[in-house]
Every structure is written in structure tokens, then in C-alpha cells.
Amino acid sequence: MEQNITFERARELLLEVVWPVDWEEVSLSLCGGRVLAQDLAAREDVPLFDRSPYDGFALRGEDTQLASPEDPVTLRILEEVPAGSVPTRAVEPGTAVKVFTGSPIPHGANGVVMFEDTCFDGDHVTIRHPVKPGSNILRAGEDIRQGDLLAGRGEVIDPGLAGTLAAQGISVPPVFRRPRVALISTGSELAEAEEIPGPGKIRNSNRYMLEAALTALGCEPVYLGIAGDRVDEIACRIREGLDRCDALVTTGGVSVGDYDVTPEAMTAAGAELLFRGVEMKPGMACAYGVRAGKLLCALSGNPASALTNFYAVAMPALRLLAGHRRPIPREIPLTLLKGFGKKSRNTRFLRGQLVLEGGKASMTLSSEQGNVVISSAIGCNVMAMIPAGSGPVPAGTVLKGFLL
């Protein structure tokens, strides 16, 4: 077991012991935000046939090359082809076919003129400008060619991909199952949110905070209740959680006090401890382990500390568990709009909101950055990192950060 390691080393250790859950086939209507479990290639060209991108007239461009406002060209209409229909006649010299957005291009035509650029009387169309052969035609396969890679394993199904899969007739794609993550709150001082706390008690905010965070990651949180500060009770809940779920997150009992017994309970439950303590602030107190190939994340009972450690250390491993191809969030430069006045002996994570102005990404800090101030995480969508050994950082400082 390693102790007091960097958050980068902590992430590295976790990514070495985690692998994706199994996969399932799910209706495309329910797949928004799900992670693809296989590479998917195009089954057919898109579009399947040459078609018109506009309402207008399909014609031979050669028939219009001498057209001008002073000497327009008039063509005879052979037929009308609405979208969803097919042409029955080929375009010949001196003729045209009325088409609509999505209509197939009739044989013999090599261009389309938009309706608003013509004069149409029902039987004839008059064109006052040349139409270049090949113009205004969506060619078969112009969007996607049969065999093209649509998306790879580990990609998230976003609206664009969902529409692309539907266009290919892939209505039940293979996606990774949503990981089930057990959630245990420890501490004899805790009461549930709906209860009126007795003397010395506090409401269990960590449960709801982490349920929301896990859900946003694409996981399915499974709350197992509150365990008191006893090794046997916590160990029992840990065994139950890992028997039922793919991973487990606990809060509380990871510092060095007399009642901080969660790491001991992890060992009693049969887990191998990978490390204790990460050199970061907030969120230094923690313990991580593995049991039968399943990840255990024991976080601080202080809400802001727990959430910061969750995002900085646990999140990449949980993203890998969910099947993401790139589990570690991409770093971006963030300019501080407000300075931070404290020294940072260890790597410090600042919570805040992203601001996009003047062609750069900036960050406005939450009002409070303390270990127990969870209200400062309201609206937080980005974190920035102050390097270890730094003094106070003024406004305008550019730091590495990542989106949540």
C-alpha cells in the first residue's frame, strides 16, 4: 500500500485495476449519453441515391449555359417528383423535372436550380442564369460511405451520433451497461435528510451529493444506508455493496481519529488497500482499494473534500468502468478572474464556473473553497489546479483545469 501520493499517481493506480463492465443492446431511443461497446461501421451509403438539396428543377446544365436575364432559357416540365417518390422519365435536352428537397435526381439531369431563381407557369420553367453541371446535387455517399467508421468503442452517443445510427438502421446499438455503484455513508452523527436531527446529529448531505455525481457520470447509484463508526458494521456493508454492485463509494472515517475506522473495515471486508492519502487540498484524506476486481473508494466525510477527491481521483476510474475511451478529463488552460490568497503546500483544486469571453476560457471562483462548504459547489462545472508549493495566485493567472 502506498501513502500520501500525488493525485496523478492515484489515478494511475486505479486505472490499472479497473476495466469496463459488460455490455447490452438497448433501444436507440434510450441510448442518449450511453457509451458504445463496439466499433460501428456504416452499413450503407448516406444518402443512398443522388438527391436534391432544394425545392427546384432538375435539368441538364448544358441547356442553360447561354441563359441571361435578357435572353432566358425556357424548359418543358416532364413531371413532378415529390420526396419519397421516384422519377419515371429521364431528362432530355430542353426538358426539366420539378423536384423537392430530398427528391431523387432523375436520369439525364446533372444539376438543380432553386425554385426562387426561376419563373414557373406549371408547364414550363424559365431560367435567367446558367446552371453549372453538377451543382446543387447531393451525391450518393457524400455524407457517409458504406464501411466508414461511424464511431468507436468508448464513444458517447450524442444527438449527432444517434441520428447517424438511425440513418443506418442501427436501432438497437451495443452499449456498456450502466455501472452499479454502491454508496455507503459512515458516521454515528448522521441522520437522513428527511429526519429532524437530534442533539449532535447532522443530515447526510453526502449521500445526495454523490448520487447526483454518479448519475451524471452515467452510473447507477445504489444507496446502502448509514453505518456507524464500527469496523464490523462498515465491513458488512462493504461486502454487501460489492456483492451487489460493480464498485463502491463510502464517505467518512478515513482520517486519523479514534473513530476513523473505514480503512480497517475495508481490510476486514477482504479488500486490498492500494493507497491512503493523496497530496491534494481539499480531499487529502481518503483510502482506495480493490476486492475481487471491484473498486472501493473511501472518501472524506467533509462534503467539499469528498466531492473534490471524487472528481480528481475517482472519476477517471469510474469513467473507465463505464466504458469511456478517454477516462481522464482533457486538461484546458483556465484564466482566474479572481485571485486566490492562500499558499498551497500541496496541489490545490479550486471549484468554480467556466466563463468563455474574448476567445479564452476563464474561471470565476466559488465564494468559499473550504473543506465543508458544499454550497460553493452549486453550479460548479470546472476545476483548476494550483501547483504544489505555490504562493497566493493573483487574478489573471493561467492554471491547468478540467471540465466536470
C-alpha positions in Angstrom: 0.0 0.0 0.0 1.3 3.5 -0.9 0.7 6.5 1.2 0.3 10.3 0.6 0.8 10.1 -3.2 0.1 12.6 -5.9 -3.3 12.6 -7.4 -1.7 11.7 -10.8 -0.2 8.6 -9.2 -3.5 7.8 -7.5 -5.4 7.9 -10.8 -2.7 5.7 -12.4 -3.0 3.0 -9.8 -6.8 2.9 -10.1 -6.8 2.7 -13.9 -4.5 -0.3 -13.6 -7.1 -2.3 -11.7 -10.4 -1.2 -13.4 -11.9 -2.5 -16.6 -15.2 -1.8 -18.3 -18.4 -3.6 -17.3 -20.2 -5.9 -19.7 -22.5 -4.6 -22.4 -26.1 -4.9 -23.6 -28.2 -4.0 -26.5 -30.6 -1.0 -25.9 -33.2 0.7 -28.0 -31.6 3.8 -29.6 -34.4 5.9 -28.1 -32.9 5.2 -24.7 -29.3 5.5 -25.7 -28.6 9.2 -25.2 -25.4 9.5 -23.1 -24.7 5.8 -23.2 -21.2 4.5 -24.2 -20.8 2.4 -27.3 -19.4 -1.0 -26.6 -18.2 -1.8 -30.1 -16.9 0.0 -33.2 -19.8 0.6 -35.6 -19.3 0.9 -39.3 -21.7 2.2 -41.9 -23.9 -0.4 -43.5 -24.8 1.7 -46.5 -24.1 5.0 -48.2 -25.8 8.2 -47.0 -27.5 9.4 -49.0 -28.4 6.2 -50.8 -29.0 8.0 -54.1 -28.3 11.3 -55.7 -30.9 13.7 -54.4 -31.8 17.4 -54.5 -31.0 19.6 -51.5 -33.6 22.2 -52.5 -37.1 22.6 -54.0 -36.5 23.4 -57.6 -35.9 21.8 -61.0 -33.6 19.1 -62.1 -32.2 19.8 -65.6 -29.2 19.5 -67.9 -26.8 22.2 -67.1 -25.8 22.3 -70.8 -29.2 23.6 -71.7 -28.7 26.8 -69.6 -25.2 27.9 -70.5 -26.5 30.7 -72.7 -29.2 31.8 -70.2 -29.2 35.5 -69.2 -31.8 38.0 -67.9 -32.0 39.5 -71.4 -32.3 36.1 -73.1 -33.6 33.4 -70.7 -34.0 29.7 -71.4 -37.4 28.0 -71.1 -37.6 24.2 -70.5 -40.6 22.0 -70.6 -41.6 20.2 -67.4 -41.8 16.4 -67.8 -43.2 15.6 -64.3 -43.2 16.4 -60.6 -41.2 14.1 -58.2 -42.0 14.8 -54.5 -39.6 13.5 -51.9 -40.3 9.8 -51.3 -41.2 9.2 -54.9 -39.0 8.1 -57.8 -38.7 9.7 -61.3 -40.5 7.8 -64.1 -39.0 9.9 -67.0 -35.4 10.8 -68.0 -34.4 14.4 -68.6 -33.7 15.1 -72.2 -32.5 18.3 -74.0 -35.0 21.1 -73.5 -36.8 19.5 -70.5 -36.7 19.5 -66.7 -38.3 17.8 -63.8 -39.8 19.6 -60.8 -38.1 18.2 -57.6 -38.3 18.9 -53.9 -35.8 18.7 -51.0 -34.8 15.0 -50.8 -36.2 14.1 -54.3 -34.1 11.6 -56.3 -32.3 13.2 -59.2 -33.8 11.8 -62.5 -31.7 10.1 -65.1 -30.2 12.6 -67.5 -30.2 15.5 -65.1 -26.9 16.9 -63.9 -27.9 20.0 -61.9 -30.7 21.6 -59.9 -31.8 25.2 -60.0 -33.6 26.5 -56.9 -37.3 27.4 -57.3 -36.8 31.0 -56.3 -34.3 31.5 -59.1 -36.8 30.6 -61.8 -40.2 31.6 -63.3 -42.6 28.7 -63.3 -46.0 28.6 -65.0 -47.0 25.0 -64.4 -45.8 23.5 -67.7 -42.6 25.4 -68.3 -39.8 26.8 -66.2 -37.7 29.8 -67.3 -34.1 30.2 -66.1 -32.2 33.5 -66.4 -28.7 32.4 -65.3 -26.5 29.4 -66.2 -26.6 26.3 -64.0 -23.2 24.7 -63.7 -23.3 20.9 -64.4 -23.0 19.0 -61.1 -24.3 21.9 -59.0 -26.9 21.5 -56.2 -26.8 17.7 -56.1 -26.2 15.7 -53.0 -24.3 12.7 -54.3 -24.8 9.1 -53.1 -22.4 8.5 -50.2 -21.5 12.2 -49.9 -22.2 12.2 -46.2 -21.1 8.6 -45.4 -19.7 5.8 -47.4 -20.5 2.1 -46.7 -17.8 0.7 -44.5 -16.8 4.1 -43.0 -16.3 4.0 -39.2 -19.3 5.9 -37.6 -18.0 5.8 -34.0 -15.6 3.7 -32.0 -15.9 1.7 -28.8 -15.9 4.0 -25.9 -17.6 6.9 -27.6 -20.7 8.6 -26.1 -23.9 8.5 -28.1 -24.7 12.2 -28.5 -27.5 13.6 -30.7 -25.4 13.6 -33.8 -24.4 10.0 -33.4 -27.9 9.0 -32.5 -29.2 10.5 -35.7 -26.4 8.9 -37.7 -27.1 5.4 -36.3 -30.8 5.8 -37.1 -30.0 6.7 -40.7 -28.1 3.4 -40.9 -30.9 1.4 -39.5 -29.0 0.7 -36.3 -31.9 0.9 -33.9 -30.5 -1.3 -31.1 -26.8 -0.5 -30.7 -24.5 -2.3 -28.3 -23.7 -0.1 -25.2 -21.9 -0.7 -22.0 -24.2 -1.4 -19.1 -24.6 1.4 -16.6 -22.2 0.5 -13.7 -24.0 0.0 -10.4 -22.1 1.8 -7.7 -22.9 1.1 -4.0 -22.9 4.2 -1.8 -22.4 4.0 2.0 -22.4 6.9 4.4 -20.5 6.3 7.7 -20.7 8.2 10.9 -22.7 7.8 14.0 -23.6 11.5 13.9 -25.5 11.2 10.6 -29.3 11.4 10.1 -31.2 11.1 6.9 -32.3 14.2 5.1 -36.0 13.7 5.8 -35.3 13.4 9.6 -35.1 16.1 12.2 -31.6 15.7 13.6 -31.3 15.0 17.3 -28.7 16.6 19.5 -25.2 16.4 18.0 -26.6 15.0 14.7 -26.3 16.3 11.2 -28.1 15.5 8.0 -26.5 13.2 5.5 -25.8 15.5 2.6 -23.0 13.4 1.1 -25.5 10.7 0.0 -27.4 13.0 -2.3 -24.3 14.9 -3.5 -22.6 11.7 -4.6 -25.8 10.2 -6.0 -26.1 13.2 -8.3 -22.4 13.0 -9.2 -22.6 9.3 -10.0 -25.7 9.7 -12.1 -24.1 12.5 -14.1 -21.2 10.1 -14.9 -23.7 7.5 -16.3 -23.6 5.2 -13.2 -26.5 3.8 -11.3 -26.0 4.7 -7.5 -27.3 2.1 -5.0 -27.6 3.6 -1.6 -27.0 1.1 1.3 -27.7 3.4 4.2 -25.7 4.8 7.1 -23.2 2.7 9.0 -22.0 3.7 12.5 -18.3 4.1 13.4 -17.7 0.4 13.9 -15.4 -1.9 11.9 -17.8 -4.8 11.7 -20.8 -2.8 10.7 -18.9 -0.9 7.9 -17.2 -4.2 6.7 -20.6 -5.9 6.5 -22.0 -3.0 4.3 -18.9 -3.1 2.1 -19.2 -6.8 1.5 -22.9 -6.4 0.7 -22.2 -3.5 -1.7 -19.5 -5.3 -3.6 -21.6 -8.4 -3.9 -24.4 -6.4 -5.4 -22.6 -3.8 -7.4 -19.6 -3.1 -9.7 -17.9 -0.6 -7.4 -18.4 1.1 -4.1 -18.0 4.6 -2.6 -18.1 5.4 1.1 -17.8 8.7 2.9 -16.4 9.3 6.4 -13.9 7.6 8.7 -10.7 8.0 6.6 -8.7 10.4 8.7 -6.6 9.5 11.7 -9.0 9.9 14.6 -10.1 7.2 17.1 -13.4 6.7 15.1 -11.9 6.8 11.6 -12.1 3.0 11.0 -13.2 2.8 7.4 -9.7 1.6 6.1 -9.6 -1.1 8.8 -13.2 -2.1 7.7 -12.1 -2.3 4.1 -9.3 -4.7 5.1 -11.7 -6.7 7.3 -14.1 -7.0 4.3 -11.3 -8.6 2.3 -10.1 -5.7 0.3 -6.5 -4.9 -0.7 -5.7 -1.3 0.1 -3.9 0.4 -2.8 -3.2 3.7 -1.2 -4.2 6.0 1.7 -3.9 9.8 1.5 -3.5 11.9 -1.6 -1.3 15.1 -1.6 -4.1 17.5 -2.6 -6.3 20.0 -0.9 -9.2 19.7 -0.3 -9.6 15.9 -0.3 -6.3 14.7 1.2 -7.9 12.1 3.5 -9.1 9.0 1.5 -8.4 5.3 1.1 -8.8 3.3 -2.1 -8.7 -0.5 -2.5 -9.9 -3.4 -4.6 -11.7 -6.6 -3.7 -12.3 -9.4 -6.2 -11.6 -7.0 -9.0 -14.0 -4.3 -7.8 -13.0 -0.8 -6.8 -13.5 0.7 -3.3 -13.4 4.5 -3.0 -13.4 5.7 0.6 -13.7 9.5 0.7 -13.7 12.1 3.4 -16.9 12.9 5.4 -16.3 16.6 4.7 -18.6 17.3 1.7 -16.3 19.5 -0.4 -13.3 17.3 0.3 -15.3 14.2 -0.7 -16.5 15.8 -3.9 -13.1 17.2 -4.9 -11.4 13.9 -4.4 -14.2 12.2 -6.3 -13.7 14.4 -9.4 -9.9 14.4 -9.2 -9.1 10.8 -8.3 -12.2 8.5 -8.5 -13.9 9.9 -11.6 -11.4 8.7 -14.2 -11.6 5.1 -12.9 -15.4 5.2 -12.8 -15.4 6.5 -16.4 -13.2 3.6 -17.4 -15.6 1.3 -15.6 -18.4 2.8 -17.7 -16.5 2.1 -20.9 -15.3 5.5 -21.8 -12.4 5.5 -24.3 -10.7 8.6 -22.7 -11.3 8.3 -18.9 -9.1 11.1 -17.8 -10.7 14.5 -18.5 -8.8 16.6 -21.0 -6.9 19.5 -19.4 -7.6 23.0 -20.5 -6.0 26.4 -19.6 -8.1 28.5 -17.3 -7.6 32.1 -16.5 -8.6 33.1 -13.0 -10.9 36.1 -12.9 -10.4 36.5 -9.2 -7.2 35.8 -7.2 -6.8 33.1 -4.5 -5.0 34.4 -1.5 -3.7 31.3 0.3 -0.5 29.4 -0.1 -0.7 25.8 -1.5 1.7 23.3 0.0 0.1 20.5 -1.9 -1.7 20.6 -5.2 -4.9 22.6 -4.6 -8.1 22.2 -6.5 -10.3 25.3 -7.0 -14.0 24.9 -7.7 -15.8 27.4 -10.0 -17.7 28.1 -13.1 -16.5 28.3 -16.7 -16.6 31.7 -18.5 -16.0 32.0 -22.2 -15.1 35.5 -23.2 -12.6 37.2 -25.5 -11.6 33.9 -27.2 -10.3 32.3 -24.0 -11.6 30.1 -21.2 -11.7 31.8 -17.8 -12.9 30.7 -14.4 -14.9 32.5 -11.7 -14.2 31.1 -8.3 -17.0 30.0 -5.9 -17.2 32.2 -2.9 -15.8 29.7 -0.5 -13.3 26.9 -1.0 -13.3 25.3 2.4 -13.5 21.5 3.1 -17.0 21.6 4.5 -18.6 24.3 2.3 -20.7 22.2 -0.1 -22.9 25.2 -1.1 -19.8 26.5 -3.0 -20.2 23.6 -5.4 -23.6 24.9 -6.7 -23.2 25.5 -10.4 -19.6 24.3 -10.3 -18.7 22.9 -13.7 -14.9 23.2 -13.8 -11.9 22.8 -11.6 -8.5 24.4 -11.7 -5.2 23.1 -10.2 -2.7 25.3 -8.3 0.7 23.5 -8.4 2.2 22.3 -5.1 4.5 24.8 -3.5 2.7 27.9 -4.9 2.0 31.1 -3.0 -1.1 33.2 -3.4 -2.2 33.4 -7.1 -3.4 36.7 -8.4 -6.3 37.3 -10.9 -5.1 36.7 -14.4 -3.1 33.6 -13.5 -3.5 30.8 -16.1 -3.9 27.4 -14.5 -4.5 23.9 -15.8 -8.0 22.7 -15.3 -10.7 20.3 -16.5 -14.4 20.3 -17.1 -16.7 18.3 -14.8 
